[in-house]
Amino acid sequence: MAKSVKINYEKTPKSFRDQVLLLKERNLTIDNEERAERILEYISYNRLSNYWYPLLKEPKQLEIFKDDAKFNTAFRLYQFDSEFRAITFQAIEQIEIALRTQIIYHFSHKYNSGFWFQNHEAFKSYPFYLKLLNKLNTNTEETKQEFIKKYKAKYVQHIPPSWKSFELLTFNSLLSILKNTENFKDLIPISKSIGLNHKLLISWIESFVYVRNICAHHGRLWNIKLTISPTWLRSPRQKWIDRWENEEKNKDTHDKELKIYAIICCIIYCLKFINPYSNYGKDIIWVLEKYKEIDTKHMGFPENWKDQPLWLEVLKSV
C-alpha cells in the first residue's frame, strides 16, 4: 500500500465572521448568522466541527454539507453532549469516591495500619511501590489542603495515613494500586462492594477512568467508540441487560467494539450498590427526552433498550 504524501499546513486564521461565511460556502444552512458568529466566539470552530461532522456529505474529506444540514442541528448536538457529559462525570465521581473508600478500608484493616502502603510486600512491583511513595510524598509537600497541613503540624510521619493521603490521589492512581496489588484476593471484597466479580474489576475501572478523563477535558462523548472497554458481566447481582451493542457484527459476542451505551449501563449497575438513590439512569432518560432528535443508535443503544431489565427498573422510577 503506497504511503500518502504529506504537505505543509498553510491554512491561515479566520475571523469569526469569515468562519460563518466558510460554513455557508460549504452548504451549511445558518438561519441566524449573528447568533452563529456569537457561538463561534465562545466555542471554537474546531470543537464544533466534531458535531457537524455527521452532517457532511461523502466523501467527508471534501467538507461539503448535506443539502438539509443546519448549523443549529450541530449546536443542539453539542449542547446535548455537554449535558450528557456533565451528568456522566458526576456519576463516575461517585464510583471513584466509593472505590477510594474501599481501598483505604480494606488494606488498612488487612495490615492493621493506615501506613500499609509503606510495606513493599503489599505490591507485586517494587518500582511501582517506589513510584507510589514518591507521588504521595510530592502530594503531601505541594498540597494546600487544610487537613494535610493540620496533620503535618502535629505528627512525625511525613506522609499521612492512607485515609488522608489517598484523598489526594487521582482515579488513575487508584486504578494503578489495584493493578499492582500483590494478592489478587484483595480485590474480592472491593469488587463485591460494587457488585462485580474480582476478575472484572480492573476492566470496568479502566473504562470508567477512560470516560472520566474525556468528561474532565470536555471531549466529545456521545458517539465515541470505546478504545478501552469493560468486560461483559456474566453473573449480575442486580438487574442487568441482555446485550450492550447494536451493531450486527457484534451479534454473537458482547466483547467487540462498544460505544458509550455500554458504559452508561455499567455506571447504572455499579451505582445500584454504591448509591441506590442515584438519579443517573433517570437523568439519562431526561436528557434523551430533552433532545429527542438524538439518534441513540450512534451511542450504541439497541432498538429494544427500554425493554431491558436494567432500564425497566429505571423507568419505573421516572
C-alpha positions as YAML, in Angstrom:
chain: A
units: angstrom
residues:
- id: 1
  name: MET
  ca: [0.00, 0.00, 0.00]
- id: 2
  name: ALA
  ca: [1.51, 3.33, -1.12]
- id: 3
  name: LYS
  ca: [2.23, 5.92, 1.53]
- id: 4
  name: SER
  ca: [0.25, 9.16, 1.33]
- id: 5
  name: VAL
  ca: [2.31, 12.25, 0.58]
- id: 6
  name: LYS
  ca: [2.35, 14.81, 3.38]
- id: 7
  name: ILE
  ca: [2.09, 18.52, 2.65]
- id: 8
  name: ASN
  ca: [2.70, 21.69, 4.63]
- id: 9
  name: TYR
  ca: [-0.22, 23.08, 6.64]
- id: 10
  name: GLU
  ca: [-0.79, 26.52, 5.15]
- id: 11
  name: LYS
  ca: [-4.26, 27.50, 6.33]
- id: 12
  name: THR
  ca: [-4.36, 30.93, 7.96]
- id: 13
  name: PRO
  ca: [-6.52, 32.12, 10.90]
- id: 14
  name: LYS
  ca: [-10.03, 33.28, 10.05]
- id: 15
  name: SER
  ca: [-12.17, 35.84, 11.83]
- id: 16
  name: PHE
  ca: [-15.38, 34.61, 13.43]
- id: 17
  name: ARG
  ca: [-17.30, 36.26, 10.62]
- id: 18
  name: ASP
  ca: [-15.21, 34.50, 7.99]
- id: 19
  name: GLN
  ca: [-15.78, 31.20, 9.75]
- id: 20
  name: VAL
  ca: [-19.54, 31.69, 9.35]
- id: 21
  name: LEU
  ca: [-19.10, 32.57, 5.67]
- id: 22
  name: LEU
  ca: [-16.94, 29.48, 5.12]
- id: 23
  name: LEU
  ca: [-19.63, 27.25, 6.59]
- id: 24
  name: LYS
  ca: [-22.20, 28.83, 4.29]
- id: 25
  name: GLU
  ca: [-19.92, 28.30, 1.29]
- id: 26
  name: ARG
  ca: [-19.80, 24.64, 2.25]
- id: 27
  name: ASN
  ca: [-23.60, 24.39, 2.04]
- id: 28
  name: LEU
  ca: [-24.45, 24.62, 5.75]
- id: 29
  name: THR
  ca: [-27.76, 26.38, 6.40]
- id: 30
  name: ILE
  ca: [-27.41, 29.10, 9.04]
- id: 31
  name: ASP
  ca: [-30.73, 30.69, 9.98]
- id: 32
  name: ASN
  ca: [-29.24, 33.32, 12.26]
- id: 33
  name: GLU
  ca: [-25.72, 34.35, 11.22]
- id: 34
  name: GLU
  ca: [-25.25, 36.78, 14.09]
- id: 35
  name: ARG
  ca: [-26.09, 34.05, 16.61]
- id: 36
  name: ALA
  ca: [-23.78, 31.57, 14.85]
- id: 37
  name: GLU
  ca: [-20.93, 34.08, 14.96]
- id: 38
  name: ARG
  ca: [-21.57, 34.67, 18.65]
- id: 39
  name: ILE
  ca: [-21.46, 30.93, 19.33]
- id: 40
  name: LEU
  ca: [-18.17, 30.58, 17.45]
- id: 41
  name: GLU
  ca: [-16.68, 33.34, 19.60]
- id: 42
  name: TYR
  ca: [-17.01, 31.11, 22.67]
- id: 43
  name: ILE
  ca: [-16.99, 27.59, 21.25]
- id: 44
  name: SER
  ca: [-14.17, 27.08, 18.78]
- id: 45
  name: TYR
  ca: [-14.76, 26.11, 15.16]
- id: 46
  name: ASN
  ca: [-12.59, 23.03, 15.64]
- id: 47
  name: ARG
  ca: [-14.56, 21.87, 18.69]
- id: 48
  name: LEU
  ca: [-17.92, 22.33, 16.96]
- id: 49
  name: SER
  ca: [-16.64, 20.52, 13.87]
- id: 50
  name: ASN
  ca: [-16.93, 17.26, 15.86]
- id: 51
  name: TYR
  ca: [-20.67, 17.83, 15.94]
- id: 52
  name: TRP
  ca: [-21.29, 18.86, 12.35]
- id: 53
  name: TYR
  ca: [-19.12, 16.00, 11.03]
- id: 54
  name: PRO
  ca: [-22.18, 13.68, 10.76]
- id: 55
  name: LEU
  ca: [-23.84, 16.36, 8.58]
- id: 56
  name: LEU
  ca: [-21.14, 16.20, 5.88]
- id: 57
  name: LYS
  ca: [-21.64, 14.54, 2.53]
- id: 58
  name: GLU
  ca: [-19.49, 11.62, 1.46]
- id: 59
  name: PRO
  ca: [-16.57, 11.78, 0.94]
- id: 60
  name: LYS
  ca: [-16.37, 13.76, 4.17]
- id: 61
  name: GLN
  ca: [-12.82, 14.89, 3.41]
- id: 62
  name: LEU
  ca: [-14.28, 17.45, 0.99]
- id: 63
  name: GLU
  ca: [-16.12, 19.10, 3.92]
- id: 64
  name: ILE
  ca: [-19.30, 19.80, 1.95]
- id: 65
  name: PHE
  ca: [-22.55, 19.62, 3.92]
- id: 66
  name: LYS
  ca: [-25.64, 17.65, 3.00]
- id: 67
  name: ASP
  ca: [-28.46, 19.71, 1.50]
- id: 68
  name: ASP
  ca: [-30.58, 19.63, 4.68]
- id: 69
  name: ALA
  ca: [-27.70, 20.29, 7.10]
- id: 70
  name: LYS
  ca: [-28.24, 23.12, 9.59]
- id: 71
  name: PHE
  ca: [-25.89, 24.90, 11.98]
- id: 72
  name: ASN
  ca: [-28.49, 24.66, 14.73]
- id: 73
  name: THR
  ca: [-28.56, 20.85, 14.41]
- id: 74
  name: ALA
  ca: [-24.83, 20.69, 15.16]
- id: 75
  name: PHE
  ca: [-25.15, 23.16, 18.02]
- id: 76
  name: ARG
  ca: [-28.03, 21.21, 19.59]
- id: 77
  name: LEU
  ca: [-25.89, 18.08, 19.41]
- id: 78
  name: TYR
  ca: [-23.09, 19.98, 21.13]
- id: 79
  name: GLN
  ca: [-25.48, 21.09, 23.88]
- id: 80
  name: PHE
  ca: [-26.74, 17.53, 24.33]
- id: 81
  name: ASP
  ca: [-23.20, 16.19, 24.63]
- id: 82
  name: SER
  ca: [-22.31, 18.87, 27.16]
- id: 83
  name: GLU
  ca: [-25.24, 17.96, 29.42]
- id: 84
  name: PHE
  ca: [-24.74, 14.22, 28.93]
- id: 85
  name: ARG
  ca: [-21.05, 14.59, 29.78]
- id: 86
  name: ALA
  ca: [-21.82, 16.57, 32.95]
- id: 87
  name: ILE
  ca: [-24.24, 14.01, 34.40]
- id: 88
  name: THR
  ca: [-21.91, 11.14, 33.47]
- id: 89
  name: PHE
  ca: [-18.94, 12.86, 35.09]
- id: 90
  name: GLN
  ca: [-20.92, 13.33, 38.30]
- id: 91
  name: ALA
  ca: [-21.98, 9.67, 38.29]
- id: 92
  name: ILE
  ca: [-18.41, 8.40, 37.81]
- id: 93
  name: GLU
  ca: [-17.32, 10.68, 40.64]
- id: 94
  name: GLN
  ca: [-19.48, 8.62, 43.00]
- id: 95
  name: ILE
  ca: [-17.80, 5.42, 41.81]
- id: 96
  name: GLU
  ca: [-14.34, 6.95, 42.26]
- id: 97
  name: ILE
  ca: [-15.09, 8.08, 45.81]
- id: 98
  name: ALA
  ca: [-16.54, 4.66, 46.71]
- id: 99
  name: LEU
  ca: [-13.54, 2.84, 45.26]
- id: 100
  name: ARG
  ca: [-11.12, 5.09, 47.16]
- id: 101
  name: THR
  ca: [-13.03, 4.40, 50.39]
- id: 102
  name: GLN
  ca: [-12.97, 0.64, 49.82]
- id: 103
  name: ILE
  ca: [-9.23, 0.55, 49.04]
- id: 104
  name: ILE
  ca: [-8.39, 2.56, 52.16]
- id: 105
  name: TYR
  ca: [-10.69, 0.50, 54.37]
- id: 106
  name: HIS
  ca: [-9.70, -2.97, 53.14]
- id: 107
  name: PHE
  ca: [-5.93, -2.55, 53.11]
- id: 108
  name: SER
  ca: [-5.79, -0.55, 56.35]
- id: 109
  name: HIS
  ca: [-7.62, -3.36, 58.14]
- id: 110
  name: LYS
  ca: [-5.64, -6.10, 56.44]
- id: 111
  name: TYR
  ca: [-2.34, -4.63, 57.62]
- id: 112
  name: ASN
  ca: [-3.84, -3.03, 60.76]
- id: 113
  name: SER
  ca: [-2.23, 0.28, 59.83]
- id: 114
  name: GLY
  ca: [-3.04, 3.43, 57.92]
- id: 115
  name: PHE
  ca: [0.54, 3.33, 56.65]
- id: 116
  name: TRP
  ca: [0.15, -0.05, 54.90]
- id: 117
  name: PHE
  ca: [1.30, 1.47, 51.58]
- id: 118
  name: GLN
  ca: [4.83, 1.73, 53.05]
- id: 119
  name: ASN
  ca: [5.02, -2.08, 53.06]
- id: 120
  name: HIS
  ca: [6.54, -3.04, 49.71]
- id: 121
  name: GLU
  ca: [5.19, -6.58, 50.12]
- id: 122
  name: ALA
  ca: [1.69, -5.22, 49.51]
- id: 123
  name: PHE
  ca: [2.63, -4.70, 45.85]
- id: 124
  name: LYS
  ca: [3.88, -7.04, 43.17]
- id: 125
  name: SER
  ca: [6.07, -4.36, 41.59]
- id: 126
  name: TYR
  ca: [8.85, -2.75, 43.62]
- id: 127
  name: PRO
  ca: [9.28, 0.10, 41.06]
- id: 128
  name: PHE
  ca: [5.56, 0.81, 41.42]
- id: 129
  name: TYR
  ca: [5.91, 0.84, 45.21]
- id: 130
  name: LEU
  ca: [8.66, 3.47, 44.95]
- id: 131
  name: LYS
  ca: [6.64, 5.47, 42.42]
- id: 132
  name: LEU
  ca: [3.60, 5.46, 44.72]
- id: 133
  name: LEU
  ca: [5.63, 6.64, 47.71]
- id: 134
  name: ASN
  ca: [7.13, 9.41, 45.59]
- id: 135
  name: LYS
  ca: [3.68, 10.50, 44.41]
- id: 136
  name: LEU
  ca: [2.30, 10.52, 47.96]
- id: 137
  name: ASN
  ca: [5.34, 12.44, 49.17]
- id: 138
  name: THR
  ca: [5.02, 15.04, 46.41]
- id: 139
  name: ASN
  ca: [1.30, 15.43, 47.03]
- id: 140
  name: THR
  ca: [1.93, 15.93, 50.75]
- id: 141
  name: GLU
  ca: [4.56, 18.59, 50.11]
- id: 142
  name: GLU
  ca: [2.65, 20.51, 47.46]
- id: 143
  name: THR
  ca: [-0.96, 20.41, 48.64]
- id: 144
  name: LYS
  ca: [-2.64, 23.36, 50.29]
- id: 145
  name: GLN
  ca: [-5.43, 21.22, 51.71]
- id: 146
  name: GLU
  ca: [-6.06, 22.20, 55.33]
- id: 147
  name: PHE
  ca: [-6.48, 18.62, 56.59]
- id: 148
  name: ILE
  ca: [-2.98, 17.76, 55.37]
- id: 149
  name: LYS
  ca: [-1.42, 20.96, 56.74]
- id: 150
  name: LYS
  ca: [-3.03, 20.25, 60.11]
- id: 151
  name: TYR
  ca: [-1.63, 16.71, 60.08]
- id: 152
  name: LYS
  ca: [1.91, 17.85, 59.19]
- id: 153
  name: ALA
  ca: [1.91, 20.35, 62.04]
- id: 154
  name: LYS
  ca: [1.10, 17.64, 64.60]
- id: 155
  name: TYR
  ca: [2.60, 14.29, 63.56]
- id: 156
  name: VAL
  ca: [6.10, 12.93, 62.95]
- id: 157
  name: GLN
  ca: [5.44, 10.71, 59.92]
- id: 158
  name: HIS
  ca: [5.81, 12.83, 56.80]
- id: 159
  name: ILE
  ca: [3.25, 11.04, 54.62]
- id: 160
  name: PRO
  ca: [-0.17, 10.91, 56.32]
- id: 161
  name: PRO
  ca: [-2.07, 7.61, 56.71]
- id: 162
  name: SER
  ca: [-3.98, 6.36, 53.71]
- id: 163
  name: TRP
  ca: [-7.32, 7.76, 54.91]
- id: 164
  name: LYS
  ca: [-5.78, 11.19, 54.49]
- id: 165
  name: SER
  ca: [-3.04, 10.88, 51.86]
- id: 166
  name: PHE
  ca: [-5.13, 8.81, 49.44]
- id: 167
  name: GLU
  ca: [-7.66, 11.64, 49.19]
- id: 168
  name: LEU
  ca: [-5.07, 13.40, 47.04]
- id: 169
  name: LEU
  ca: [-4.61, 10.52, 44.59]
- id: 170
  name: THR
  ca: [-6.20, 10.59, 41.15]
- id: 171
  name: PHE
  ca: [-8.66, 7.97, 39.92]
- id: 172
  name: ASN
  ca: [-5.92, 6.62, 37.66]
- id: 173
  name: SER
  ca: [-3.56, 6.26, 40.65]
- id: 174
  name: LEU
  ca: [-6.21, 4.23, 42.47]
- id: 175
  name: LEU
  ca: [-6.51, 2.02, 39.39]
- id: 176
  name: SER
  ca: [-2.72, 1.51, 39.38]
- id: 177
  name: ILE
  ca: [-2.84, 0.39, 43.03]
- id: 178
  name: LEU
  ca: [-5.42, -2.25, 42.14]
- id: 179
  name: LYS
  ca: [-3.36, -3.42, 39.16]
- id: 180
  name: ASN
  ca: [-0.24, -3.76, 41.31]
- id: 181
  name: THR
  ca: [-1.78, -5.44, 44.34]
- id: 182
  name: GLU
  ca: [0.34, -8.45, 45.32]
- id: 183
  name: ASN
  ca: [-2.56, -10.74, 46.21]
- id: 184
  name: PHE
  ca: [-5.45, -10.74, 43.74]
- id: 185
  name: LYS
  ca: [-7.71, -11.99, 46.54]
- id: 186
  name: ASP
  ca: [-7.53, -8.48, 47.98]
- id: 187
  name: LEU
  ca: [-9.68, -7.39, 45.04]
- id: 188
  name: ILE
  ca: [-12.57, -9.64, 46.06]
- id: 189
  name: PRO
  ca: [-14.15, -7.51, 48.83]
- id: 190
  name: ILE
  ca: [-13.51, -4.31, 46.85]
- id: 191
  name: SER
  ca: [-15.16, -5.79, 43.74]
- id: 192
  name: LYS
  ca: [-18.07, -7.14, 45.74]
- id: 193
  name: SER
  ca: [-18.80, -3.67, 47.10]
- id: 194
  name: ILE
  ca: [-19.76, -2.52, 43.58]
- id: 195
  name: GLY
  ca: [-21.44, -5.77, 42.51]
- id: 196
  name: LEU
  ca: [-18.63, -7.28, 40.46]
- id: 197
  name: ASN
  ca: [-16.53, -10.43, 40.32]
- id: 198
  name: HIS
  ca: [-12.91, -9.52, 41.07]
- id: 199
  name: LYS
  ca: [-11.86, -10.68, 37.59]
- id: 200
  name: LEU
  ca: [-13.89, -7.84, 36.07]
- id: 201
  name: LEU
  ca: [-12.86, -5.06, 38.44]
- id: 202
  name: ILE
  ca: [-9.78, -3.79, 36.58]
- id: 203
  name: SER
  ca: [-11.57, -3.82, 33.21]
- id: 204
  name: TRP
  ca: [-14.52, -1.81, 34.49]
- id: 205
  name: ILE
  ca: [-12.46, 0.70, 36.46]
- id: 206
  name: GLU
  ca: [-10.15, 1.23, 33.46]
- id: 207
  name: SER
  ca: [-13.22, 2.02, 31.37]
- id: 208
  name: PHE
  ca: [-14.56, 4.45, 33.99]
- id: 209
  name: VAL
  ca: [-11.20, 6.23, 34.21]
- id: 210
  name: TYR
  ca: [-11.09, 6.50, 30.41]
- id: 211
  name: VAL
  ca: [-14.57, 8.03, 30.18]
- id: 212
  name: ARG
  ca: [-13.99, 10.20, 33.26]
- id: 213
  name: ASN
  ca: [-10.94, 11.75, 31.58]
- id: 214
  name: ILE
  ca: [-12.92, 12.52, 28.42]
- id: 215
  name: CYS
  ca: [-15.52, 14.26, 30.58]
- id: 216
  name: ALA
  ca: [-12.90, 16.17, 32.57]
- id: 217
  name: HIS
  ca: [-11.32, 17.52, 29.38]
- id: 218
  name: HIS
  ca: [-14.71, 18.35, 27.80]
- id: 219
  name: GLY
  ca: [-14.17, 15.93, 24.92]
- id: 220
  name: ARG
  ca: [-16.83, 14.54, 22.60]
- id: 221
  name: LEU
  ca: [-18.55, 11.65, 24.37]
- id: 222
  name: TRP
  ca: [-21.95, 10.92, 22.89]
- id: 223
  name: ASN
  ca: [-20.92, 8.72, 19.92]
- id: 224
  name: ILE
  ca: [-17.36, 7.61, 20.72]
- id: 225
  name: LYS
  ca: [-16.17, 4.07, 20.06]
- id: 226
  name: LEU
  ca: [-14.58, 2.85, 23.27]
- id: 227
  name: THR
  ca: [-10.84, 2.30, 22.87]
- id: 228
  name: ILE
  ca: [-10.87, 0.97, 26.44]
- id: 229
  name: SER
  ca: [-13.92, -1.15, 27.10]
- id: 230
  name: PRO
  ca: [-15.35, -3.19, 30.01]
- id: 231
  name: THR
  ca: [-15.59, -6.97, 30.03]
- id: 232
  name: TRP
  ca: [-19.08, -8.40, 29.76]
- id: 233
  name: LEU
  ca: [-20.80, -9.11, 33.10]
- id: 234
  name: ARG
  ca: [-21.96, -12.73, 33.01]
- id: 235
  name: SER
  ca: [-23.30, -13.16, 36.54]
- id: 236
  name: PRO
  ca: [-25.02, -9.93, 37.60]
- id: 237
  name: ARG
  ca: [-26.19, -9.43, 41.17]
- id: 238
  name: GLN
  ca: [-28.76, -6.83, 40.17]
- id: 239
  name: LYS
  ca: [-30.94, -6.14, 37.13]
- id: 240
  name: TRP
  ca: [-28.76, -6.15, 34.00]
- id: 241
  name: ILE
  ca: [-29.04, -6.19, 30.20]
- id: 242
  name: ASP
  ca: [-29.02, -8.92, 27.55]
- id: 243
  name: ARG
  ca: [-26.51, -7.13, 25.31]
- id: 244
  name: TRP
  ca: [-24.81, -3.77, 25.12]
- id: 245
  name: GLU
  ca: [-24.16, -3.09, 21.46]
- id: 246
  name: ASN
  ca: [-26.47, -2.61, 18.49]
- id: 247
  name: GLU
  ca: [-24.14, -3.38, 15.59]
- id: 248
  name: GLU
  ca: [-24.81, -6.51, 13.57]
- id: 249
  name: LYS
  ca: [-21.17, -7.58, 13.57]
- id: 250
  name: ASN
  ca: [-21.41, -7.82, 17.36]
- id: 251
  name: LYS
  ca: [-24.47, -10.05, 17.21]
- id: 252
  name: ASP
  ca: [-22.75, -13.16, 18.55]
- id: 253
  name: THR
  ca: [-20.47, -11.58, 21.16]
- id: 254
  name: HIS
  ca: [-20.58, -8.98, 23.89]
- id: 255
  name: ASP
  ca: [-16.89, -8.09, 23.80]
- id: 256
  name: LYS
  ca: [-16.23, -6.47, 20.42]
- id: 257
  name: GLU
  ca: [-16.37, -2.80, 19.52]
- id: 258
  name: LEU
  ca: [-18.50, -0.94, 22.03]
- id: 259
  name: LYS
  ca: [-19.93, 2.56, 22.32]
- id: 260
  name: ILE
  ca: [-20.92, 4.73, 25.25]
- id: 261
  name: TYR
  ca: [-24.15, 2.80, 25.91]
- id: 262
  name: ALA
  ca: [-22.05, 0.04, 27.48]
- id: 263
  name: ILE
  ca: [-20.52, 2.50, 29.96]
- id: 264
  name: ILE
  ca: [-23.91, 4.03, 30.77]
- id: 265
  name: CYS
  ca: [-25.20, 0.56, 31.71]
- id: 266
  name: CYS
  ca: [-22.08, -0.22, 33.76]
- id: 267
  name: ILE
  ca: [-22.42, 3.03, 35.70]
- id: 268
  name: ILE
  ca: [-26.12, 2.44, 36.44]
- id: 269
  name: TYR
  ca: [-25.33, -1.10, 37.59]
- id: 270
  name: CYS
  ca: [-22.49, -0.10, 39.96]
- id: 271
  name: LEU
  ca: [-24.47, 2.77, 41.41]
- id: 272
  name: LYS
  ca: [-27.16, 0.30, 42.48]
- id: 273
  name: PHE
  ca: [-24.64, -0.90, 45.10]
- id: 274
  name: ILE
  ca: [-22.96, 2.42, 45.87]
- id: 275
  name: ASN
  ca: [-25.98, 4.70, 45.91]
- id: 276
  name: PRO
  ca: [-29.38, 3.02, 45.39]
- id: 277
  name: TYR
  ca: [-30.94, 6.50, 45.29]
- id: 278
  name: SER
  ca: [-28.79, 7.66, 42.37]
- id: 279
  name: ASN
  ca: [-30.67, 9.52, 39.63]
- id: 280
  name: TYR
  ca: [-28.17, 8.77, 36.87]
- id: 281
  name: GLY
  ca: [-30.46, 6.42, 34.95]
- id: 282
  name: LYS
  ca: [-33.34, 8.89, 35.24]
- id: 283
  name: ASP
  ca: [-31.02, 11.71, 34.17]
- id: 284
  name: ILE
  ca: [-30.13, 9.77, 31.02]
- id: 285
  name: ILE
  ca: [-33.83, 9.31, 30.22]
- id: 286
  name: TRP
  ca: [-34.42, 13.02, 30.91]
- id: 287
  name: VAL
  ca: [-31.62, 14.30, 28.65]
- id: 288
  name: LEU
  ca: [-32.69, 11.98, 25.81]
- id: 289
  name: GLU
  ca: [-36.25, 13.28, 26.15]
- id: 290
  name: LYS
  ca: [-35.00, 16.87, 26.11]
- id: 291
  name: TYR
  ca: [-33.06, 16.27, 22.88]
- id: 292
  name: LYS
  ca: [-35.45, 13.99, 21.03]
- id: 293
  name: GLU
  ca: [-33.58, 14.46, 17.76]
- id: 294
  name: ILE
  ca: [-30.57, 12.50, 19.03]
- id: 295
  name: ASP
  ca: [-30.20, 9.15, 17.28]
- id: 296
  name: THR
  ca: [-29.38, 6.80, 20.16]
- id: 297
  name: LYS
  ca: [-28.11, 4.14, 17.73]
- id: 298
  name: HIS
  ca: [-24.99, 6.27, 17.32]
- id: 299
  name: MET
  ca: [-24.45, 5.91, 21.08]
- id: 300
  name: GLY
  ca: [-24.72, 2.13, 20.87]
- id: 301
  name: PHE
  ca: [-28.29, 1.84, 22.20]
- id: 302
  name: PRO
  ca: [-30.01, -1.29, 20.81]
- id: 303
  name: GLU
  ca: [-33.54, -0.93, 19.49]
- id: 304
  name: ASN
  ca: [-35.14, -2.66, 22.48]
- id: 305
  name: TRP
  ca: [-33.08, -0.94, 25.18]
- id: 306
  name: LYS
  ca: [-36.12, 0.25, 27.12]
- id: 307
  name: ASP
  ca: [-37.29, -3.38, 27.44]
- id: 308
  name: GLN
  ca: [-34.06, -4.48, 29.14]
- id: 309
  name: PRO
  ca: [-34.35, -5.42, 32.86]
- id: 310
  name: LEU
  ca: [-31.92, -2.69, 33.94]
- id: 311
  name: TRP
  ca: [-33.84, 0.01, 32.09]
- id: 312
  name: LEU
  ca: [-37.28, -1.29, 33.08]
- id: 313
  name: GLU
  ca: [-36.23, -0.74, 36.67]
- id: 314
  name: VAL
  ca: [-35.05, 2.80, 35.87]
- id: 315
  name: LEU
  ca: [-38.26, 3.63, 34.00]
- id: 316
  name: LYS
  ca: [-40.37, 2.54, 36.99]
- id: 317
  name: SER
  ca: [-38.96, 5.45, 38.96]
- id: 318
  name: VAL
  ca: [-39.28, 8.07, 36.23]
...
